Amino acid sequence: MFGNKQEANKGKAWKKLAKHFRDMKDVEMRGLFRKDAQRAERYNINLDAMMLDYSKNRITDKTLSCLLDLAKESKLAEKIEAMFKGDKINMTEKRAVLHIALRNRENTPIYVDGKNVMPEVNAVLAKMRKFTEDVRLGKFVGYTGKKLTNIVNIGIGGSDLGPKMATEALRKYWAKDIQCYFISNIDGTACSEVLNKIDPECTLFVICSKTFTTIETLTNAKTCRKWLVDALGEHAVSKHFVAVSTNANEVAKFGIDTENMFEFWDFVGGRYSMWSAIGLSIALAVGMDNFEKMLDGAHEMDMHFKYTEHSKNIPVILALLSVWYNDFYNFHSNAVIPYDQYLQYVPAYLQQLVMESNGKFVSNDGEYIKYPTSAVVFGGAGTDVQHSFFQLMHQGTQIIPCDIIVPAISHNEVGEHHEILLANALAQGEALMKGKTVKEAYDEMRRAGKPKEDAKRLKKYKSFEGNRPTNTIVFKKIDPYALGMLIAMYEHKTFVEGVIWNIDSFDQMGVELGKQMALSILPELQSNASGISHDSSTINLIKTIKRLRK
C-alpha cells in the first residue's frame, strides 16, 4: 500500500474506501459465495447482446457503495456529460474528445466551438461507403484494370492496432476475394514480408497518418511506393494508394489523388480512431454495412454509459474494480483473455488504449501523483495462454485480476471444440476464485492412490491459494455489433479510471522523448556525425553497432 501518501492525495470517499479496505484485505471469495446464495445474480449486468458477471471479485455491497461514492466525489457524472457535450476535456491539448460522435447513430447534434460536427462525420462515412463499395465491386480498379483484392494498411499505433484488431476479429465477414495486410513497424522486415506476398497489380495501400509526417508510417509508405513504381510505373501511384489524413498538400506530393483522401479530426485521438476513416481497411474487408453495425454496437454502449445509473453501468463498475485493485490491493497488472481465436489481437489493442491513456504521473491540477495509475495490461487467446502465463496467474506471488471474454456460439462450430473451449474458460474463472487448499490437495492425491509420503511431500506444490479476481464477459457471438460494444466498453472504462485518478486520459506525451532522441542518433548511425551529447552507454552502443554494420 502507498499508505498515508496515497490517502493524503485524495478526498473523503478515498479515505473511507481505504478504511474499508482494512476490513476487506483478508476476505476470501469462497466465504462470500457461501454466505450469499444470490451473489452471482446480484453481481451481474445484462445489456442487449452481452452480460458481465463480476461476482468473482473481492467485494461486498459496502465495497460497491464506497466505490460509487468515490465516483460521485470525482464528479464522474459531470465528466461524462462534458465529454458527450464536446467540452475540451483533453485539457493539456485543449481539445474535445469525441470518438463517440463517430458512432452517433441517432445523429443528434454534437458541438465543438459552436459547430455541429455531425455533418462532417456523416460526409466521411458516405465517402467511405462509396469508395469501399467501388473497390469491392471492381468499379475502382488498379492501374492495369485488375480488381484490388490485397488491402495493405500502413500506419502505427492506433492507425494500425485498431484496424488490425478489428479486421482479424471480423475475419469471418471478409469478402471472399479480399486479403488484408498490416505494416506498422519501421523494421524493414515488416515491409518486406508483406511485399513478398502480394501482386502489385491487385494491391491497394491505405496510408493512415493524420499529419502525413509520422516517420515510421512515411518511411514504410515510401518503400511501398518505390516497390509499386518499379513494377508498374509512376502513373500507377494514384490508382494504388489512398490516404487517411488531414494534410492535403503532403498527400498530393506523394502522388495520391486528394479525392481519395479521407479526413478525420483533432477531437479523435489515435487510439480511439478506428471508428473514423482510419477504419477504412476494416470497411474494405467486411463491407460498409458491417462496419456500420460495429458503430451501432459502440453507440449502444455509449448510450448505456451515458444514461445508466453507475451501480448498473458496465464500464463504470469495471473501472471502479480496477481502481480498487490497483490502488488498494496493489495488484498492478490486468490480464485480458478472449476465448475466441478471432479476438487474439484485442489484448494488444487494449495495451495501447489503457496504458497510453492512463500511464501518467502528473494530475490535471499539475501536481505529481502519489498513487498508482494505469495497470500493466497483457493477455492472449485462451486456451493457448493457459499453457504459458497461467502458471503465474494461479500460483505466482503476485495477483493479477483477469477479464475472461466468452462467446456462447463460435463462428466455427466443429465437433466438440467450442464446448471444450467454453469449459476451459468457465473452469479458469472458478479455479482462480476457489483455489485448492493444502488439505484438499493432500486428500485428492490419497484418493487417487498416491502413497502417503508422496502426498505429504507434494501437497503444498499441488495447492492453489485462489481468491484471485475475474470478470467474465459473455456474448452470444462475436459479430460486428458485439465487437463494437466490447471495444467501446473498454474505452469508457479507461476514461472512468482517468477521472478517478484525476489525469488526462487523452494525451500521449510520454511517446515523444524517445522519438526526439532517435532523431539525434540517426545521423550518427548513418555517417560520422558526432558531438551530440549522450551517456557513455549510448555512445559505446553507437560505436559497436557501426562497427558491426561495416
C-alpha positions as a printed NumPy array, in Angstrom:
array([[  0.   ,   0.   ,   0.   ],
       [  1.029,   3.562,  -0.618],
       [ -0.48 ,   4.275,   2.798],
       [ -0.724,   7.827,   4.078],
       [  0.827,   9.343,   0.96 ],
       [ -1.995,   7.833,  -1.064],
       [ -4.714,   8.969,   1.326],
       [ -3.252,  12.457,   1.633],
       [ -3.696,  12.977,  -2.09 ],
       [ -7.408,  12.118,  -2.075],
       [-10.715,  13.165,  -0.55 ],
       [-13.185,  11.767,   1.967],
       [-14.525,   8.955,  -0.217],
       [-10.988,   7.71 ,  -0.924],
       [-10.157,   7.708,   2.786],
       [-13.406,   5.91 ,   3.568],
       [-12.506,   3.29 ,   0.975],
       [ -9.027,   2.936,   2.483],
       [-10.606,   2.277,   5.874],
       [-12.977,  -0.29 ,   4.342],
       [-10.014,  -1.975,   2.64 ],
       [ -8.525,  -2.765,   6.044],
       [-11.646,  -4.824,   6.732],
       [-11.61 ,  -6.455,   3.304],
       [ -7.961,  -7.25 ,   2.621],
       [ -8.113, -10.774,   4.078],
       [-11.679, -11.634,   2.996],
       [-11.934, -14.708,   0.783],
       [-14.384, -15.017,  -2.077],
       [-15.147, -18.636,  -1.174],
       [-16.673, -17.375,   2.041],
       [-18.596, -14.603,   0.27 ],
       [-20.204, -17.141,  -2.063],
       [-21.053, -19.457,   0.878],
       [-22.776, -16.646,   2.76 ],
       [-24.753, -15.293,  -0.212],
       [-26.629, -17.759,  -2.405],
       [-27.76 , -14.898,  -4.672],
       [-24.316, -13.367,  -5.168],
       [-23.975, -14.313,  -8.831],
       [-27.461, -12.992,  -9.616],
       [-26.821,  -9.685,  -7.869],
       [-23.352,  -9.022,  -9.232],
       [-24.051,  -9.214, -12.922],
       [-25.326,  -6.817, -15.573],
       [-27.173,  -7.777, -18.756],
       [-27.074,  -5.451, -21.751],
       [-28.528,  -6.404, -25.089],
       [-26.056,  -8.875, -26.628],
       [-23.695,  -9.112, -23.646],
       [-23.547,  -9.951, -19.944],
       [-20.977,  -9.042, -17.31 ],
       [-20.528, -11.346, -14.31 ],
       [-18.404,  -9.551, -11.705],
       [-19.337, -11.737,  -8.738],
       [-15.839, -13.278,  -8.574],
       [-14.317, -10.128,  -7.094],
       [-13.2  ,  -9.226,  -3.585],
       [-16.183,  -7.001,  -2.964],
       [-19.299,  -6.694,  -0.839],
       [-22.237,  -4.325,  -1.085],
       [-20.32 ,  -1.959,   1.165],
       [-17.328,  -2.064,  -1.177],
       [-19.538,  -1.103,  -4.098],
       [-21.164,   1.646,  -2.066],
       [-17.757,   3.093,  -1.178],
       [-16.556,   2.838,  -4.772],
       [-19.69 ,   4.541,  -6.069],
       [-19.166,   7.315,  -3.511],
       [-15.661,   7.702,  -4.933],
       [-17.124,   8.07 ,  -8.435],
       [-19.529,  10.708,  -7.155],
       [-16.781,  12.584,  -5.318],
       [-14.716,  12.534,  -8.52 ],
       [-17.662,  14.195, -10.333],
       [-17.867,  11.3  , -12.769],
       [-21.412,  12.129, -13.922],
       [-20.386,  15.682, -14.771],
       [-17.265,  14.484, -16.622],
       [-19.313,  12.034, -18.715],
       [-21.735,  14.794, -19.616],
       [-18.833,  17.102, -20.523],
       [-17.386,  14.518, -22.926],
       [-20.695,  13.958, -24.707],
       [-21.28 ,  17.722, -24.946],
       [-17.985,  18.264, -26.751],
       [-16.246,  20.149, -23.938],
       [-12.451,  20.252, -24.22 ],
       [-11.761,  17.578, -21.626],
       [ -8.352,  16.829, -23.176],
       [ -7.042,  19.649, -21.065],
       [ -3.33 ,  19.527, -21.91 ],
       [ -4.013,  19.816, -25.652],
       [ -7.219,  21.873, -25.229],
       [ -9.268,  19.531, -27.393],
       [-12.667,  17.931, -27.295],
       [-12.786,  14.12 , -27.085],
       [-15.45 ,  12.921, -29.491],
       [-14.858,   9.401, -30.708],
       [-18.477,   8.992, -29.565],
       [-19.51 ,  11.369, -32.396],
       [-18.073,   8.954, -34.962],
       [-20.686,   6.353, -33.985],
       [-23.521,   8.746, -33.074],
       [-26.132,   6.674, -34.855],
       [-29.016,   8.849, -33.664],
       [-27.299,  11.786, -35.394],
       [-28.095,  14.163, -32.554],
       [-26.088,  17.406, -32.893],
       [-22.711,  17.434, -31.12 ],
       [-20.955,  20.783, -30.995],
       [-17.296,  21.811, -30.866],
       [-16.683,  25.562, -30.625],
       [-20.323,  26.146, -31.557],
       [-20.192,  23.992, -34.713],
       [-22.156,  20.758, -35.129],
       [-19.585,  18.119, -36.137],
       [-22.125,  15.547, -37.329],
       [-22.494,  16.759, -40.957],
       [-18.733,  16.297, -41.496],
       [-18.74 ,  12.912, -39.742],
       [-21.638,  11.725, -41.922],
       [-19.982,  13.055, -45.081],
       [-16.844,  10.994, -44.401],
       [-18.929,   7.896, -43.713],
       [-20.756,   8.412, -47.011],
       [-17.433,   8.855, -48.833],
       [-16.125,   5.675, -47.213],
       [-19.234,   3.789, -48.316],
       [-18.92 ,   4.854, -51.952],
       [-15.202,   4.122, -52.142],
       [-15.306,   0.746, -50.379],
       [-18.259,  -0.401, -52.482],
       [-16.475,   0.689, -55.674],
       [-13.366,  -1.287, -54.694],
       [-15.299,  -4.372, -53.573],
       [-17.465,  -4.361, -56.719],
       [-14.498,  -3.838, -59.041],
       [-15.514,  -0.325, -60.155],
       [-12.373,   1.286, -58.712],
       [ -9.555,  -0.832, -60.103],
       [ -5.785,  -0.797, -60.297],
       [ -3.628,   0.806, -62.978],
       [ -3.749,  -2.265, -65.241],
       [ -7.503,  -2.726, -64.778],
       [ -7.31 ,  -5.589, -62.306],
       [ -9.538,  -5.732, -59.229],
       [ -7.87 ,  -4.576, -55.997],
       [ -8.019,  -7.556, -53.66 ],
       [ -4.931,  -7.025, -51.469],
       [ -5.542,  -4.292, -48.884],
       [ -2.357,  -3.084, -47.149],
       [ -2.862,  -0.757, -44.179],
       [  0.215,   1.375, -43.421],
       [  0.072,   3.089, -40.036],
       [  1.344,   2.85 , -36.485],
       [ -0.207,   2.971, -33.017],
       [ -3.966,   3.414, -33.217],
       [ -3.735,   3.67 , -37.011],
       [ -2.537,   0.066, -37.04 ],
       [ -3.704,  -1.644, -33.854],
       [ -7.376,  -0.691, -34.249],
       [ -7.823,  -1.775, -37.881],
       [ -5.648,  -4.858, -37.384],
       [ -7.55 ,  -5.964, -34.285],
       [-10.985,  -5.357, -35.822],
       [-10.307,  -6.939, -39.2  ],
       [ -8.973, -10.072, -37.512],
       [-11.909, -10.125, -35.072],
       [-14.295,  -9.944, -38.054],
       [-12.351, -12.243, -40.369],
       [-15.442, -14.392, -40.888],
       [-17.106, -11.375, -42.538],
       [-14.355, -10.658, -45.085],
       [-15.225, -10.648, -48.78 ],
       [-14.101, -13.963, -50.216],
       [-11.565, -12.387, -52.596],
       [-10.107,  -9.846, -50.143],
       [ -6.872, -10.27 , -48.178],
       [ -5.712,  -7.734, -45.563],
       [ -2.143,  -6.956, -44.521],
       [ -0.719,  -4.514, -41.997],
       [  2.615,  -2.714, -41.973],
       [  3.497,  -0.693, -38.884],
       [  6.981,  -1.436, -37.555],
       [  9.863,   0.619, -39.005],
       [ 11.82 ,  -2.65 , -39.158],
       [ 12.312,  -3.301, -42.881],
       [ 11.206,  -6.877, -42.307],
       [  7.638,  -5.638, -41.781],
       [  7.555,  -4.202, -45.316],
       [  9.484,  -6.988, -46.966],
       [  7.349,  -9.798, -45.589],
       [  4.131,  -8.183, -46.859],
       [  5.51 ,  -7.102, -50.253],
       [  6.805, -10.628, -50.857],
       [  3.249, -11.984, -50.592],
       [  1.304,  -9.614, -52.852],
       [  0.833,  -8.743, -56.522],
       [  1.287,  -5.02 , -57.262],
       [ -1.467,  -5.056, -59.904],
       [ -4.038,  -6.146, -57.271],
       [ -2.861,  -4.12 , -54.272],
       [ -4.379,  -1.053, -52.618],
       [ -2.284,   0.715, -49.971],
       [ -4.114,   2.708, -47.284],
       [ -1.72 ,   5.203, -45.633],
       [ -3.034,   6.272, -42.232],
       [ -1.313,   9.365, -40.856],
       [ -3.144,  12.461, -39.657],
       [ -0.169,  14.764, -40.327],
       [  1.362,  12.653, -43.106],
       [  4.718,  13.163, -41.372],
       [  4.929,  10.206, -38.936],
       [  8.407,   8.857, -39.613],
       [  7.588,   5.138, -39.302],
       [  4.478,   5.379, -41.48 ],
       [  6.021,   7.605, -44.173],
       [  9.209,   5.528, -44.359],
       [  7.14 ,   2.389, -44.893],
       [  4.861,   4.175, -47.376],
       [  7.827,   5.397, -49.443],
       [  9.27 ,   1.87 , -49.561],
       [  5.921,   0.518, -50.77 ],
       [  5.644,   3.354, -53.292],
       [  9.062,   2.534, -54.763],
       [  8.106,  -1.156, -54.961],
       [  4.923,  -0.26 , -56.858],
       [  6.627,   2.241, -59.187],
       [  9.368,  -0.252, -60.002],
       [  6.675,  -2.73 , -61.019],
       [  4.05 ,  -0.531, -62.7  ],
       [  5.463,   2.943, -63.207],
       [  4.93 ,   6.38 , -61.65 ],
       [  1.426,   6.841, -63.043],
       [  0.154,   3.822, -61.086],
       [  0.517,   5.545, -57.696],
       [ -2.849,   7.339, -57.764],
       [ -4.631,   4.07 , -58.558],
       [ -2.982,   2.049, -55.787],
       [ -2.633,   4.475, -52.859],
       [ -5.229,   6.279, -50.767],
       [ -4.703,   8.309, -47.607],
       [ -6.435,   8.865, -44.291],
       [ -5.03 ,  12.232, -43.345],
       [ -5.645,  15.957, -42.931],
       [ -2.534,  17.139, -44.795],
       [ -3.752,  17.52 , -48.392],
       [ -0.505,  19.143, -49.593],
       [  1.727,  16.257, -48.49 ],
       [ -0.8  ,  13.685, -49.713],
       [ -0.774,  15.297, -53.175],
       [  3.05 ,  15.464, -53.192],
       [  3.13 ,  11.721, -52.568],
       [  1.099,  11.24 , -55.754],
       [ -2.268,  10.413, -54.182],
       [ -5.402,  11.96 , -55.694],
       [ -6.818,  14.131, -52.872],
       [-10.269,  12.92 , -53.931],
       [ -9.095,   9.674, -52.365],
       [ -8.05 ,  11.319, -49.091],
       [-10.301,  10.598, -46.124],
       [-10.393,  13.139, -43.322],
       [-10.581,  12.812, -39.559],
       [-10.326,  15.395, -36.816],
       [ -8.206,  16.502, -33.875],
       [-11.035,  15.617, -31.491],
       [-10.27 ,  11.955, -32.308],
       [ -7.17 ,  10.542, -30.609],
       [ -5.197,   7.88 , -32.463],
       [ -6.103,   5.062, -30.103],
       [ -9.796,   5.969, -30.436],
       [ -9.741,   6.356, -34.207],
       [-10.781,   3.002, -35.677],
       [-14.383,   4.307, -35.743],
       [-13.281,   7.031, -38.189],
       [-11.816,   6.786, -41.686],
       [ -8.847,   5.082, -40.005],
       [-11.219,   2.106, -40.171],
       [-11.19 ,   2.227, -43.982],
       [ -9.315,  -1.083, -44.201],
       [-11.927,  -2.654, -41.893],
       [-14.723,  -1.44 , -44.184],
       [-12.87 ,  -2.657, -47.278],
       [-12.55 ,  -6.123, -45.745],
       [-16.007,  -6.601, -44.201],
       [-18.109,  -4.095, -46.142],
       [-19.571,  -0.799, -45.036],
       [-22.781,  -2.408, -43.752],
       [-20.803,  -4.467, -41.249],
       [-18.582,  -1.501, -40.384],
       [-21.722,   0.466, -39.532],
       [-23.054,  -2.439, -37.454],
       [-19.838,  -2.129, -35.445],
       [-20.624,   1.57 , -34.99 ],
       [-24.161,   0.593, -33.903],
       [-22.799,  -1.681, -31.188],
       [-20.447,   1.018, -29.947],
       [-23.301,   3.532, -29.887],
       [-25.384,   1.109, -27.812],
       [-22.558,   1.02 , -25.255],
       [-22.23 ,   4.815, -25.432],
       [-25.891,   5.242, -24.535],
       [-25.639,   2.677, -21.755],
       [-22.604,   4.502, -20.376],
       [-24.207,   7.926, -20.641],
       [-27.642,   7.168, -19.217],
       [-27.375,   4.126, -16.902],
       [-27.008,   4.697, -13.176],
       [-23.477,   3.941, -12.072],
       [-24.409,   0.921,  -9.946],
       [-25.597,  -0.875, -13.123],
       [-23.173,   0.703, -15.561],
       [-20.754,  -1.825, -17.055],
       [-17.776,   0.469, -17.852],
       [-18.174,   2.26 , -14.502],
       [-18.22 ,  -0.978, -12.488],
       [-15.204,  -2.367, -14.349],
       [-13.256,   0.86 , -13.825],
       [-14.07 ,   1.051, -10.125],
       [-12.944,  -2.545,  -9.655],
       [ -9.727,  -1.685, -11.466],
       [ -9.082,   1.254,  -9.115],
       [ -9.944,  -0.938,  -6.107],
       [ -7.289,  -3.498,  -7.019],
       [ -4.657,  -1.153,  -8.401],
       [ -4.696,   1.437,  -5.617],
       [ -5.703,  -0.528,  -2.537],
       [ -4.638,  -4.146,  -3.044],
       [ -1.575,  -3.112,  -5.092],
       [ -2.457,  -5.505,  -7.896],
       [ -0.771,  -3.592, -10.711],
       [ -1.438,  -5.877, -13.687],
       [ -4.586,  -6.827, -15.566],
       [ -4.929,  -9.804, -17.92 ],
       [ -7.462,  -9.9  , -20.744],
       [ -8.176, -13.393, -22.052],
       [-10.565, -13.743, -25.009],
       [-11.686, -17.318, -25.563],
       [-12.067, -16.684, -29.277],
       [ -9.22 , -17.034, -31.768],
       [-10.532, -14.118, -33.823],
       [-10.062, -11.819, -30.801],
       [ -6.361, -12.649, -30.462],
       [ -5.294,  -9.013, -31.049],
       [ -7.705,  -7.498, -28.512],
       [ -5.159,  -7.622, -25.625],
       [ -2.533,  -5.836, -27.758],
       [ -5.112,  -3.226, -28.755],
       [ -6.066,  -2.697, -25.11 ],
       [ -2.425,  -2.301, -24.12 ],
       [ -2.297,   0.908, -26.11 ],
       [ -5.794,   2.047, -25.157],
       [ -5.218,   1.639, -21.424],
       [ -1.505,   2.259, -20.885],
       [ -1.135,   5.156, -23.321],
       [ -4.262,   6.741, -21.862],
       [ -3.568,   6.318, -18.163],
       [  0.173,   5.82 , -17.863],
       [  0.548,   9.309, -16.367],
       [  2.285,  10.725, -13.288],
       [  1.002,  14.326, -13.332],
       [ -2.579,  15.154, -12.343],
       [ -4.969,  17.545, -14.053],
       [ -4.016,  20.001, -11.294],
       [ -0.384,  19.942, -12.407],
       [  0.723,  18.013,  -9.315],
       [  2.857,  14.867,  -9.18 ],
       [  0.678,  11.881,  -8.346],
       [  1.326,   9.869,  -5.175],
       [ -0.832,   6.845,  -6.004],
       [ -0.706,   4.187,  -8.757],
       [ -2.373,   4.938, -12.072],
       [ -2.569,   2.544, -15.044],
       [ -2.186,  -1.182, -14.55 ],
       [  0.034,  -3.159, -16.919],
       [ -2.277,  -4.851, -19.433],
       [ -1.381,  -8.1  , -21.154],
       [ -3.124, -11.212, -22.382],
       [ -3.715, -13.609, -25.232],
       [ -6.214, -16.059, -26.624],
       [ -7.446, -18.912, -24.452],
       [ -6.651, -21.792, -24.283],
       [ -3.125, -21.018, -25.543],
       [ -2.317, -18.782, -22.578],
       [ -3.315, -21.482, -20.088],
       [ -0.105, -23.207, -21.162],
       [  2.059, -20.092, -20.849],
       [  1.488, -17.447, -18.162],
       [ -1.479, -19.01 , -16.341],
       [  1.008, -20.803, -14.076],
       [  1.835, -17.376, -12.639],
       [ -1.853, -16.439, -12.541],
       [ -2.669, -19.434, -10.347],
       [  0.418, -19.891,  -8.169],
       [  2.573, -16.806,  -8.6  ],
       [  3.352, -14.487,  -5.704],
       [  1.662, -11.561,  -7.468],
       [ -2.087, -11.484,  -8.031],
       [ -3.406, -10.445, -11.448],
       [ -7.104,  -9.6  , -11.885],
       [ -8.383, -11.021, -15.137],
       [-11.125, -10.366, -17.703],
       [-12.373, -13.501, -19.452],
       [-14.258, -12.849, -22.715],
       [-16.519, -15.663, -23.883],
       [-18.745, -16.053, -26.979],
       [-21.501, -18.621, -26.369],
       [-21.526, -19.509, -30.07 ],
       [-18.456, -19.925, -32.275],
       [-18.2  , -18.913, -35.913],
       [-16.718, -22.353, -36.462],
       [-18.746, -24.989, -34.61 ],
       [-16.533, -28.008, -35.264],
       [-17.286, -31.167, -33.285],
       [-16.752, -30.617, -29.549],
       [-14.203, -27.822, -29.953],
       [-16.314, -24.944, -28.703],
       [-17.779, -26.81 , -25.731],
       [-14.236, -27.733, -24.648],
       [-13.156, -24.106, -25.111],
       [-16.111, -22.842, -23.062],
       [-15.481, -25.407, -20.335],
       [-11.911, -24.153, -20.051],
       [-12.985, -20.512, -19.876],
       [-15.501, -21.155, -17.093],
       [-13.123, -23.51 , -15.251],
       [-10.367, -20.897, -15.143],
       [-12.641, -18.332, -13.503],
       [-13.823, -20.858, -10.928],
       [-10.315, -22.196, -10.256],
       [ -8.831, -18.721,  -9.812],
       [-11.577, -17.892,  -7.333],
       [-11.781, -21.168,  -5.37 ],
       [ -8.218, -22.427,  -5.465],
       [ -7.374, -25.654,  -3.649],
       [ -6.271, -25.851,  -0.025],
       [ -3.269, -27.893,   1.099],
       [ -5.642, -30.35 ,   2.802],
       [ -7.772, -30.651,  -0.341],
       [ -4.645, -31.316,  -2.389],
       [ -3.474, -33.979,   0.066],
       [ -6.868, -35.697,   0.221],
       [ -7.201, -35.669,  -3.559],
       [ -3.833, -37.381,  -4.012],
       [ -4.625, -40.013,  -1.394],
       [ -7.973, -40.778,  -3.066],
       [ -6.106, -41.201,  -6.344],
       [ -3.856, -43.801,  -4.719],
       [ -0.762, -41.67 ,  -4.171],
       [  1.394, -43.021,  -1.292],
       [  1.091, -41.045,   1.952],
       [  4.715, -39.863,   1.907],
       [  4.413, -38.609,  -1.682],
       [  1.124, -36.866,  -0.887],
       [  2.739, -35.143,   2.111],
       [  5.717, -34.065,   0.039],
       [  3.645, -32.687,  -2.817],
       [  0.631, -31.21 ,  -1.034],
       [  1.919, -27.619,  -0.99 ],
       [  3.049, -27.801,  -4.618],
       [ -0.389, -29.055,  -5.616],
       [ -2.288, -26.397,  -3.649],
       [ -3.669, -23.111,  -5.013],
       [ -4.36 , -20.007,  -2.929],
       [ -7.339, -18.979,  -5.028],
       [ -9.111, -15.736,  -4.111],
       [ -7.913, -14.295,  -7.428],
       [-10.418, -11.953,  -9.086],
       [-12.005, -12.369, -12.514],
       [-14.696, -10.669, -14.553],
       [-16.461, -12.793, -17.152],
       [-17.914, -11.019, -20.19 ],
       [-20.284, -13.208, -22.215],
       [-21.53 , -12.528, -25.736],
       [-23.898, -14.615, -27.802],
       [-21.463, -14.382, -30.74 ],
       [-18.638, -12.049, -31.772],
       [-20.246, -10.241, -34.685],
       [-19.633,  -6.601, -35.744],
       [-22.235,  -5.293, -33.284],
       [-20.764,  -7.237, -30.356],
       [-17.226,  -6.138, -31.239],
       [-18.356,  -2.516, -31.242],
       [-19.894,  -2.947, -27.788],
       [-16.788,  -4.648, -26.424],
       [-14.28 ,  -2.043, -27.569],
       [-16.471,   0.915, -26.568],
       [-16.877,  -0.698, -23.146],
       [-13.105,  -0.714, -22.628],
       [-12.797,   2.85 , -23.938],
       [-15.279,   4.119, -21.367],
       [-13.753,   2.005, -18.607],
       [-10.401,   3.647, -19.344],
       [-11.966,   7.115, -19.259],
       [-13.584,   6.445, -15.872],
       [-10.25 ,   5.286, -14.434],
       [ -8.712,   8.55 , -15.603],
       [-11.479,  10.558, -13.966],
       [-10.932,   8.772, -10.631],
       [ -7.16 ,   9.282, -10.861],
       [ -7.634,  12.911, -11.975],
       [ -5.47 ,  12.558, -15.076],
       [ -5.875,  13.464, -18.741],
       [ -6.534,  10.131, -20.466],
       [ -6.389,  11.649, -23.942],
       [ -2.852,  12.933, -24.486],
       [  0.242,  10.779, -25.003],
       [  3.232,  12.989, -24.311],
       [  5.168,  10.022, -22.961],
       [  5.812,   8.762, -26.512],
       [  7.683,  11.922, -27.536],
       [ 11.04 ,  11.8  , -25.733],
       [ 12.324,   8.563, -27.252],
       [ 11.289,   9.716, -30.742],
       [ 13.122,  13.027, -30.289],
       [ 16.294,  11.283, -29.173],
       [ 16.075,   8.791, -32.044],
       [ 16.231,  11.704, -34.496],
       [ 19.515,  12.833, -32.91 ],
       [ 21.026,   9.333, -33.001],
       [ 20.024,   8.591, -36.618],
       [ 22.657,  10.892, -38.255],
       [ 25.358,   9.321, -36.093],
       [ 24.418,   5.842, -37.324],
       [ 24.239,   6.966, -40.949],
       [ 27.552,   8.905, -41.053],
       [ 30.46 ,  10.039, -38.961],
       [ 28.428,  12.803, -37.323],
       [ 29.379,  13.338, -33.709],
       [ 29.402,  15.942, -30.989],
       [ 25.886,  15.18 , -29.757],
       [ 25.815,  14.574, -26.019],
       [ 24.902,  11.046, -24.919],
       [ 25.591,   8.928, -21.89 ],
       [ 28.624,   6.632, -22.13 ],
       [ 26.459,   3.539, -22.648],
       [ 24.679,   5.   , -25.671],
       [ 27.981,   6.276, -27.14 ],
       [ 29.503,   2.802, -26.805],
       [ 26.412,   1.151, -28.326],
       [ 26.527,   3.505, -31.334],
       [ 30.203,   2.657, -31.882],
       [ 29.561,  -1.088, -31.545],
       [ 26.629,  -1.118, -33.954],
       [ 28.51 ,   0.973, -36.549],
       [ 31.456,  -1.417, -36.32 ],
       [ 29.227,  -4.463, -36.737],
       [ 27.36 ,  -2.908, -39.684],
       [ 30.638,  -2.336, -41.537]])
